[in-house]
């Protein structure tokens, strides 16, 4: 991925073995790669961020080095955000972890023992959380993000991690490229590798729904569901053969699934059947968030913002004037929304 739109992304992916990509999406994904969230390239090519994550994976390997304090980190490529009580924790390129205690008004950079691109962050509570990224890096914090410990790293495997989720302080999962699925029962001290499918589809996002149900968004039109807390997984019928980059649970049965080329689908029966939602865009959709007032905000490449007031039955679209790619949206305590993306971080007022 690129730190900013003025600095071009790699023009071609590294020499990872390629998996099957549906013909309908082959042209788009082959120009970027695949992984867990998407982004627009500086030359306005709608490549997938999962793609760009893999493009940079080869560059991320090497000796483990601590992240460098960078005054402009807040304007670099940032990929994900999470709330740690009143604090906001944001992660991104070069191991950057940024912290805000005033709803994104000001930021400080945390101490991080790795320089790999970080792709996702999950905070279990105001103190304990995990971040994952390239080189199969897994980090843990126990002080709200000020300091991080390196819990796992495997650059030789060349499989970046793309998402992380914990049920409690001990039991959690990290997922990523080429079917990478890691599980821990001791808070991340040790990790075991598991296979949930015979295929090596990239596992892009893991989403909880209630106490035992989990969903997984993957590439090539694949989505999985677990009804036993992640012990076993079942592939769901899929309404689309292109990659899914995330899901949003409205309750245990209702969910939204979003992905390439503006595709958005809604299910009212736990993913057994789907209804397409017209989005009016072909921009890849990267993230979805539930707003405090019950609305839904979906973000994407080309600065796309989709808002729904009826549980995802319909959406209305706007764009960032810069048209820079957005990677995540985090609702703020004051009713606004914090966006991460090519631009770094940006606050939006309360969506209308």
CORTA-V184153 format. One record per residue. N is the residue number from 1. SS is DSSP state (H for helix, E for strand, L for the rest). PSI is psi in degrees with one decimal (NA if undefined). D_CENTER is the distance of its C-alpha to the mean C-alpha in whole Angstrom. Layout:
# CORTA-V184153
{{N & SS & PSI & D_CENTER} {N & SS & PSI & D_CENTER}}
This chain:
# CORTA-V184153
{{1 & L & 163.4 & 13} {2 & L & 143.3 & 16} {3 & L & -24.4 & 17} {4 & L & 160.6 & 18} {5 & L & -18.0 & 19} {6 & L & -8.1 & 23} {7 & L & 113.6 & 22} {8 & L & 148.3 & 21} {9 & L & 163.5 & 19} {10 & L & 140.3 & 20} {11 & L & -17.8 & 22} {12 & L & 150.4 & 22} {13 & L & 161.0 & 19} {14 & L & 175.3 & 21} {15 & L & 55.3 & 23} {16 & L & 149.2 & 21} {17 & L & 133.6 & 22} {18 & L & 144.7 & 21} {19 & L & 177.5 & 21} {20 & L & 132.1 & 22} {21 & L & 130.1 & 20} {22 & L & 146.1 & 22} {23 & H & -34.1 & 24} {24 & H & -23.0 & 23} {25 & H & 2.2 & 20} {26 & H & -43.6 & 21} {27 & H & -39.8 & 22} {28 & H & -50.1 & 19} {29 & H & -32.8 & 17} {30 & L & -17.3 & 20} {31 & L & -5.3 & 20} {32 & L & -44.8 & 16} {33 & L & -168.4 & 15} {34 & L & 152.0 & 12} {35 & L & -86.8 & 9} {36 & L & -13.4 & 5} {37 & L & 162.3 & 5} {38 & L & 167.8 & 9} {39 & L & 154.2 & 11} {40 & L & 139.8 & 15} {41 & L & 161.8 & 17} {42 & L & -27.1 & 20} {43 & L & 21.0 & 23} {44 & L & 26.6 & 21} {45 & L & 126.1 & 20} {46 & L & 75.9 & 17} {47 & L & 156.4 & 15} {48 & L & 144.8 & 12} {49 & H & -38.5 & 9} {50 & H & -38.4 & 9} {51 & H & -46.8 & 12} {52 & H & -31.2 & 13} {53 & H & -45.3 & 11} {54 & H & -32.0 & 13} {55 & H & -36.3 & 16} {56 & H & -7.5 & 16} {57 & H & -38.8 & 16} {58 & H & -30.7 & 19} {59 & H & -17.0 & 20} {60 & H & -17.9 & 18} {61 & L & 163.5 & 20} {62 & L & -171.4 & 24} {63 & L & 143.9 & 25} {64 & L & 123.9 & 23} {65 & L & 148.3 & 24} {66 & L & 150.8 & 23} {67 & L & 143.8 & 21} {68 & L & 135.8 & 23} {69 & L & 125.2 & 24} {70 & L & 118.7 & 23} {71 & L & -29.5 & 24} {72 & L & 17.7 & 22} {73 & H & -32.0 & 19} {74 & H & -15.6 & 18} {75 & H & 6.4 & 18} {76 & L & 177.8 & 17} {77 & L & 118.1 & 13} {78 & E & 141.0 & 11} {79 & E & -27.4 & 7} {80 & E & 157.5 & 6} {81 & E & 150.2 & 9} {82 & E & 154.3 & 11} {83 & E & 133.8 & 15} {84 & E & 81.6 & 17} {85 & L & -132.6 & 20} {86 & L & -8.7 & 21} {87 & E & 149.8 & 19} {88 & E & 133.2 & 16} {89 & E & 124.6 & 14} {90 & E & 141.1 & 12} {91 & E & 160.6 & 11} {92 & E & -148.9 & 11} {93 & H & 155.5 & 13} {94 & H & 28.0 & 16} {95 & H & 15.9 & 15} {96 & L & 130.2 & 16} {97 & E & 121.6 & 15} {98 & E & 143.7 & 17} {99 & E & 138.7 & 18} {100 & E & 135.0 & 20} {101 & L & 12.5 & 23} {102 & L & 46.3 & 24} {103 & L & 34.9 & 21} {104 & L & 9.7 & 20} {105 & L & -35.7 & 23} {106 & L & 159.9 & 23} {107 & L & 149.9 & 21} {108 & E & 154.5 & 22} {109 & E & 133.6 & 21} {110 & L & 164.4 & 20} {111 & E & 122.7 & 22} {112 & L & 131.0 & 20} {113 & L & 22.6 & 21} {114 & L & 149.6 & 19} {115 & L & 8.9 & 18} {116 & L & 155.8 & 16} {117 & L & 125.2 & 12} {118 & E & 131.6 & 10} {119 & E & -21.5 & 6} {120 & E & 152.5 & 6} {121 & E & 141.2 & 9} {122 & E & 124.4 & 10} {123 & E & 119.1 & 14} {124 & L & -36.9 & 17} {125 & L & -162.3 & 19} {126 & L & -12.2 & 20} {127 & L & -44.9 & 21} {128 & L & 131.4 & 19} {129 & E & 173.3 & 16} {130 & E & 149.9 & 14} {131 & E & 148.1 & 11} {132 & E & 166.1 & 10} {133 & E & -155.4 & 10} {134 & H & 164.9 & 13} {135 & H & 18.8 & 16} {136 & H & 34.0 & 15} {137 & L & 133.7 & 15} {138 & E & 124.6 & 15} {139 & E & 150.8 & 16} {140 & E & 141.4 & 18} {141 & E & 145.6 & 19} {142 & L & 12.2 & 22} {143 & L & 34.4 & 23} {144 & L & 14.8 & 20} {145 & L & -5.1 & 18} {146 & L & -39.5 & 22} {147 & E & 147.9 & 22} {148 & L & 145.7 & 20} {149 & E & 141.5 & 21} {150 & E & 115.7 & 20} {151 & E & -22.2 & 20} {152 & E & 145.1 & 19} {153 & L & 131.3 & 19} {154 & L & 69.4 & 20} {155 & H & -27.7 & 20} {156 & H & -19.9 & 23} {157 & H & -18.0 & 20} {158 & L & 43.4 & 18} {159 & L & 97.0 & 15} {160 & L & 145.1 & 12} {161 & E & 143.7 & 10} {162 & E & -16.5 & 6} {163 & E & 159.7 & 6} {164 & E & 142.2 & 9} {165 & E & 138.8 & 11} {166 & E & 135.0 & 15} {167 & L & -39.1 & 18} {168 & L & -163.9 & 20} {169 & L & -18.6 & 21} {170 & L & -36.9 & 22} {171 & L & 119.7 & 20} {172 & E & 172.8 & 16} {173 & E & 148.3 & 14} {174 & E & 134.0 & 12} {175 & E & 159.9 & 11} {176 & E & -151.4 & 10} {177 & H & 150.5 & 12} {178 & H & 43.7 & 16} {179 & H & 18.6 & 16} {180 & L & 119.8 & 15} {181 & E & 113.9 & 15} {182 & E & 143.2 & 16} {183 & E & 146.2 & 18} {184 & E & 148.0 & 20} {185 & L & 7.4 & 23} {186 & L & 36.2 & 24} {187 & L & 14.5 & 21} {188 & L & 2.6 & 20} {189 & L & -39.9 & 23} {190 & L & 150.1 & 23} {191 & L & 139.9 & 21} {192 & E & 141.6 & 22} {193 & E & 136.8 & 20} {194 & L & 157.3 & 21} {195 & L & 129.4 & 21} {196 & L & -1.8 & 20} {197 & L & 158.1 & 21} {198 & L & -17.4 & 23} {199 & L & 162.5 & 21} {200 & L & 43.3 & 18} {201 & L & 141.3 & 16} {202 & L & 132.7 & 12} {203 & E & 110.4 & 10} {204 & E & -36.4 & 7} {205 & E & 141.5 & 6} {206 & E & 131.1 & 9} {207 & E & 124.4 & 11} {208 & E & 150.6 & 14} {209 & E & 93.5 & 17} {210 & L & -156.9 & 20} {211 & L & -35.3 & 22} {212 & L & -17.0 & 21} {213 & E & 135.3 & 19} {214 & E & 149.7 & 16} {215 & E & 152.3 & 14} {216 & E & 127.6 & 12} {217 & E & 131.5 & 10} {218 & E & 180.0 & 12} {219 & L & 173.6 & 13} {220 & L & 33.5 & 17} {221 & L & 15.6 & 17} {222 & L & 132.8 & 16} {223 & E & 142.0 & 15} {224 & E & 156.2 & 16} {225 & E & 139.0 & 18} {226 & E & 134.8 & 19} {227 & L & 9.8 & 22} {228 & L & 38.3 & 23} {229 & L & 18.7 & 20} {230 & L & 3.8 & 19} {231 & L & -40.9 & 22} {232 & L & 154.4 & 22} {233 & L & 146.9 & 20} {234 & E & 133.3 & 22} {235 & E & 132.9 & 20} {236 & L & 154.5 & 21} {237 & L & 133.5 & 22} {238 & L & 137.6 & 20} {239 & L & 2.8 & 21} {240 & L & 144.3 & 20} {241 & L & -0.9 & 20} {242 & L & 172.6 & 17} {243 & L & 143.5 & 13} {244 & E & 136.3 & 11} {245 & E & -5.5 & 7} {246 & E & 169.4 & 7} {247 & E & 157.9 & 10} {248 & E & 123.3 & 12} {249 & E & 129.2 & 15} {250 & L & -33.6 & 18} {251 & L & -165.8 & 20} {252 & L & -23.5 & 21} {253 & L & -32.4 & 22} {254 & L & 130.4 & 20} {255 & E & 159.8 & 17} {256 & E & 140.9 & 15} {257 & E & 128.1 & 13} {258 & E & 155.2 & 12} {259 & E & -142.7 & 12} {260 & H & 151.6 & 14} {261 & H & 35.8 & 17} {262 & H & 16.0 & 16} {263 & L & 128.6 & 17} {264 & E & 127.5 & 16} {265 & E & 152.0 & 18} {266 & E & 138.8 & 19} {267 & E & 139.3 & 21} {268 & L & 6.0 & 23} {269 & L & 41.3 & 24} {270 & L & 24.5 & 21} {271 & L & 9.3 & 20} {272 & L & -28.7 & 24} {273 & L & 159.8 & 24} {274 & L & 148.7 & 22} {275 & E & 128.3 & 23} {276 & E & 140.3 & 22} {277 & L & 124.7 & 21} {278 & L & 125.0 & 23} {279 & L & -21.1 & 20} {280 & L & 16.0 & 23} {281 & L & 152.5 & 20} {282 & L & 8.5 & 19} {283 & L & 138.6 & 16} {284 & L & 137.1 & 13} {285 & E & 128.4 & 11} {286 & E & -26.6 & 7} {287 & E & 155.5 & 7} {288 & E & 143.9 & 10} {289 & E & 146.7 & 12} {290 & E & 126.0 & 15} {291 & L & 154.9 & 18} {292 & L & -29.9 & 21} {293 & L & 7.8 & 23} {294 & L & -10.0 & 22} {295 & L & 174.2 & 20} {296 & E & 136.6 & 17} {297 & E & 126.6 & 15} {298 & E & 132.2 & 13} {299 & E & 165.8 & 11} {300 & E & -173.3 & 11} {301 & H & 167.7 & 13} {302 & H & 21.4 & 17} {303 & H & 19.9 & 16} {304 & E & 139.1 & 16} {305 & E & 117.8 & 16} {306 & E & 129.5 & 17} {307 & E & 136.2 & 19} {308 & E & 137.3 & 20} {309 & L & 7.9 & 23} {310 & L & 35.7 & 24} {311 & L & 28.4 & 21} {312 & L & 8.3 & 20} {313 & L & -37.4 & 23} {314 & L & 159.3 & 23} {315 & L & 155.0 & 21} {316 & E & 146.7 & 23} {317 & E & 140.9 & 21} {318 & E & 174.4 & 21} {319 & E & 152.5 & 20} {320 & L & 138.6 & 20} {321 & L & -32.7 & 23} {322 & L & -18.2 & 21} {323 & L & 24.6 & 19} {324 & L & 147.0 & 17} {325 & L & 141.7 & 13} {326 & E & 135.6 & 11} {327 & E & -30.2 & 7} {328 & E & 161.3 & 7} {329 & E & 131.3 & 10} {330 & E & 115.7 & 12} {331 & E & 139.8 & 16} {332 & L & 161.2 & 18} {333 & L & -26.3 & 22} {334 & L & 8.1 & 24} {335 & L & -11.3 & 22} {336 & L & -172.6 & 20} {337 & E & 135.7 & 17} {338 & E & 124.8 & 15} {339 & E & 144.8 & 13} {340 & E & 153.6 & 11} {341 & E & -154.3 & 11} {342 & L & -28.2 & 14} {343 & L & -5.6 & 16} {344 & E & -116.2 & 15} {345 & E & 149.7 & 15} {346 & E & 135.6 & 17} {347 & E & 134.4 & 19} {348 & E & 145.0 & 19} {349 & L & 174.9 & 22} {350 & L & 122.4 & 22} {351 & L & 139.7 & 21} {352 & L & NA & 25}}
